[in-house]
Every structure is written in C-alpha cells, then in structure tokens.
Amino acid sequence: MLMRFVPGVCLCLGLVGCASWQAQDEAEPLLAVDPVVQTPWAKASLPQLDAKPWQHMPLPGKRATEFKPAFVDGRQAMAVTAVSSASMLRKQVHVKPDDLGQLRFSWMVPALMAGSDMALRDADDAPVRVVLAFDGDRSKFSSKNAMLSEMARMLTGEDMPYATLMYVWCNERQAGSVIHNPRTDRIRKLVVESGADRLGQWVDYQQDIRADFVRAYGEKPGALIAVGIMTDSDNTRSTTQAWYGPLRMLPASMRTP
C-alpha cells in the first residue's frame, strides 16, 4: 500500500535541501551552470546563490529525462526531452520569506501532451514545470503527509518540503487555476498557461512568489529552499520536448503590493 505513495515522495525529495542567499538589488540569473555537462546556461553572477550547484535528480524506478544546454532563437536555453521519463534539474537555496520577490522565467513548448491530466495520478505529466519548494511547520501535516515525510526521512535522511509550488502549462484548465497533486496536497500546481494558442513560441512570465503561494495554499510561505525545472512523460508513456530559459529572481522591493 505504501508503494503507491512513493512517486509523490520521490518528487518531493528531488527538491529538499538548503544553501545561503541574500536578496540582490538587481535582477540576476538564477540558473547558472548545468553540472551534468558543465556547459554555461546563464551567467553565474550570484556567488552566494550558486554555493550549491545545479543537480540532475533522477527519480527511483524512472527513466531519466534528458537535459542539454542550447541556444535557441538568440536565447540561452535548456533543451529537455522526455521519453516515457521523469527527472528534474534542481538547485538548493535558502531565501527568507521577507526576501521573496518576483520570479521571471520563460519556456517554449512545441506541442501539448495527449492524455495528460495533472489532477489524475495515472496521467500526471507536464511538458514544462518550474518547481519551488518551501520550508514550514511540518507539525501541521495530516497523518497521510506525516507518513510521506517519514518515508522521505527513511529513504534519504531528509524531510520532504513543507510545501511545493509548481508553475505549469495545462492542456485545458484556465490560467490561474490551482491543481492539487493527486498523491499529496503538499504539492500544488498553478496553471500559468493553458491550451494550444502559444505553442511553438517563447512565452515569458513574471510571477509574484508570495502572492502565488498564498493563492495556492491560503497561507504565507516559509523560506524558499529549492528551485527546479521538470518535464515528465512517464505516466502517459509519451515523448515530449521543451526549452526553458533562465530563471531570474527580482528583489522583494519589486513584489506586487
């Protein structure tokens, strides 16, 4: 019975950890270097943030998604190909709640994933995800989530994040919708793009991290402890491709009032 929760635990575990970071006066690239191939993706201009390298995080029992730095339409990018696979690139950070500002990111998706539905356990795939993990009071966990956290600790020696927020592209749900992960409500997805209208082009976003967390969870966020990107197609047994641009974090002074 516990094994049916393992995928949710594995996804949470891909984002645990922490490092040091202080808010900057100007927007700077958050994504720095792909440690797998040691190829520049964006300028490594935040030494404190870059104290922990980007890591490719395979998920147990899953084929790994392929990540390759690229240069597309004049942009530095990370080319991602998923062939019935699921894994992520993640960076451990530590951003205090008061320092949470705006997050800029971009992606290009050539096609939607047939059969994908992020509200269903057996169809929970997405062509693109930007993933943020947060610390918090784990004593508030339900018995189910407490069990998942204990499983995480048993498997890795680390607690799963208190909460995980994903920015996603959905086949049908309206932008602004919040989707609860079918395995644990400690993972929630905010739809920032829906449908096929903007396929095949770069789409840019600027999201207020604090406001988005409150929208998804109904409470204020704790510290941001990890960021990641993830493209997965293991549930739909399909092949998908996408490109991510650099992530940049703006200072809290530029947060939406």
Secondary structure in CASP SS format (residue, H / E / C, confidence):
PFRMAT SS
TARGET T0000
AUTHOR 0000-0000-0000
METHOD secondary structure of the structure
MODEL  1
M C 1.00
L H 1.00
M H 1.00
R H 1.00
F H 1.00
V H 1.00
P H 1.00
G H 1.00
V H 1.00
C H 1.00
L H 1.00
C H 1.00
L H 1.00
G C 1.00
L C 1.00
V C 1.00
G C 1.00
C C 1.00
A C 1.00
S C 1.00
W C 1.00
Q C 1.00
A C 1.00
Q C 1.00
D C 1.00
E C 1.00
A C 1.00
E E 1.00
P E 1.00
L C 1.00
L C 1.00
A C 1.00
V E 1.00
D E 1.00
P C 1.00
V C 1.00
V C 1.00
Q C 1.00
T E 1.00
P E 1.00
W C 1.00
A C 1.00
K C 1.00
A C 1.00
S C 1.00
L C 1.00
P C 1.00
Q C 1.00
L H 1.00
D H 1.00
A H 1.00
K C 1.00
P C 1.00
W C 1.00
Q E 1.00
H E 1.00
M E 1.00
P E 1.00
L C 1.00
P C 1.00
G C 1.00
K C 1.00
R E 1.00
A C 1.00
T C 1.00
E E 1.00
F E 1.00
K E 1.00
P E 1.00
A E 1.00
F E 1.00
V E 1.00
D C 1.00
G C 1.00
R E 1.00
Q E 1.00
A E 1.00
M E 1.00
A E 1.00
V E 1.00
T E 1.00
A E 1.00
V E 1.00
S C 1.00
S E 1.00
A E 1.00
S E 1.00
M E 1.00
L E 1.00
R E 1.00
K E 1.00
Q E 1.00
V E 1.00
H E 1.00
V E 1.00
K C 1.00
P H 1.00
D H 1.00
D H 1.00
L C 1.00
G C 1.00
Q E 1.00
L E 1.00
R E 1.00
F E 1.00
S E 1.00
W E 1.00
M E 1.00
V C 1.00
P C 1.00
A C 1.00
L C 1.00
M C 1.00
A C 1.00
G C 1.00
S C 1.00
D C 1.00
M C 1.00
A C 1.00
L C 1.00
R H 1.00
D H 1.00
A H 1.00
D C 1.00
D C 1.00
A E 1.00
P C 1.00
V C 1.00
R E 1.00
V E 1.00
V E 1.00
L E 1.00
A E 1.00
F E 1.00
D C 1.00
G C 1.00
D C 1.00
R H 1.00
S H 1.00
K H 1.00
F C 1.00
S C 1.00
S H 1.00
K H 1.00
N H 1.00
A H 1.00
M H 1.00
L H 1.00
S H 1.00
E H 1.00
M H 1.00
A H 1.00
R H 1.00
M H 1.00
L H 1.00
T H 1.00
G C 1.00
E C 1.00
D C 1.00
M C 1.00
P C 1.00
Y C 1.00
A E 1.00
T E 1.00
L E 1.00
M E 1.00
Y E 1.00
V E 1.00
W E 1.00
C E 1.00
N C 1.00
E C 1.00
R C 1.00
Q C 1.00
A C 1.00
G C 1.00
S C 1.00
V E 1.00
I E 1.00
H E 1.00
N C 1.00
P C 1.00
R C 1.00
T C 1.00
D C 1.00
R C 1.00
I E 1.00
R E 1.00
K E 1.00
L E 1.00
V E 1.00
V E 1.00
E E 1.00
S E 1.00
G C 1.00
A C 1.00
D C 1.00
R C 1.00
L C 1.00
G C 1.00
Q C 1.00
W E 1.00
V E 1.00
D E 1.00
Y E 1.00
Q E 1.00
Q E 1.00
D E 1.00
I H 1.00
R H 1.00
A H 1.00
D H 1.00
F H 1.00
V H 1.00
R H 1.00
A H 1.00
Y H 1.00
G C 1.00
E C 1.00
K C 1.00
P C 1.00
G C 1.00
A C 1.00
L E 1.00
I E 1.00
A E 1.00
V E 1.00
G E 1.00
I E 1.00
M E 1.00
T E 1.00
D E 1.00
S C 1.00
D C 1.00
N C 1.00
T C 1.00
R C 1.00
S C 1.00
T E 1.00
T E 1.00
Q E 1.00
A E 1.00
W E 1.00
Y E 1.00
G C 1.00
P C 1.00
L C 1.00
R E 1.00
M E 1.00
L C 1.00
P C 1.00
A H 1.00
S H 1.00
M H 1.00
R C 1.00
T C 1.00
P C 1.00
END
